[in-house]
Amino acid sequence: MMLTGLKLWIISIPNCELDMTEISLPKILGRYGLRAVASIVAMGFALCLHSATAVADSIKPQIMLLGVFHFANPGLDAVKTEDVNVMTDQNQAYLEGLAQRLAAFKPTQVLLEYEPEADAVINERYEAYLDGKFELRANEIYQLGFRVAKAATLKQVGSFDDRSIGWDAEPLFAYLESDDVAAKEMMDGIYAEMATTRNENQRTLGLRELLLLNNDVQGDNTNKGLYLLTNQVGTADNPVGATAAASWWHRNFNMFAKIQRAALAEGPQRILVIGGQGHTAILKDFLRWDSRLEAVQPDDYL
């Protein structure tokens, strides 16, 4: 805002509704007086600055949760599936393009599913990769995580994993074996059917279609629902089913806490999280319930 001759210019402020408006000073001064004009000017500045501050405060950290199947399957999941060869020329071309598209999200951090204790080793490999001295292995940490982080010009990657709490399922499996054969047979049938479907998908579908399935709402709900199918197993004094389910959610709560700390760090944050669907299915619920954070869907990037 400035006085030029006998004219008052109100300069627009970012996010303020006022535009470059020319007002005749003699007319305003003659009608309201200098003190009134000064008050109006001060009020206008205050309103504009308040508007700009409110807009800035309303910008939420953005989180993209990308669910994947394990490219190099360690065989730890209850549903056993065969590996997909992500190292073919066709799949490598797709992953390179996918990394470029995900980098367009402009992530400020890329969080991956690896043991926190391995952070120094993983980032040594990432630095070597940036220097052209590390060949990407058949693992989503490298094939996607490293590629996206490099395309986004990030200096390091991070872990959101937590292994301090595991899936406490051994007492559940033992109880099913000895005391609830009917429930065991039901779960064995469900696991076998899911394995057959997933193996067929992995034999016949391309990477994009497989990743879409790993981020599908129905697939997420099926994944979470497996834990409820055995939640009632046990007794009031020995609730092995509920204990197993609670331990899995506990681990994911810990993982989400790490995502929250990264997202709520100083400065506008855009976090890309890449992990198994068994985790992202639950983490998406947590993200939806946290009003401070904004979810970004990955489908359009795939």
Secondary structure, DSSP 8 states (H G I E B T S, - for coil): -EEETTEEEE---TT-S--SEEEEHHHHHHHH-HHHHHHHHHHHHHHHHHHHHHHHHT---EEEEEEE--SS--S-SSS------TTSHHHHHHHHHHHHHHHTT--SEEEE-S-GGGHHHHHHHHHHHHTT-----SSHIIIIIIHHHHHTT-S--EE----SS----HHHHHHHHHH-HHHHHHHHHHHHHHHHHHHHHHHHS-HHHHHHHTT-HHHHHHHHHHHHHTTT-S-SS--HHHHHHHHHHHHHHHHHHHHHHHHTSSS--EEEEEEEHHHHHHHHHHHHH-TT-EE--SGGG-
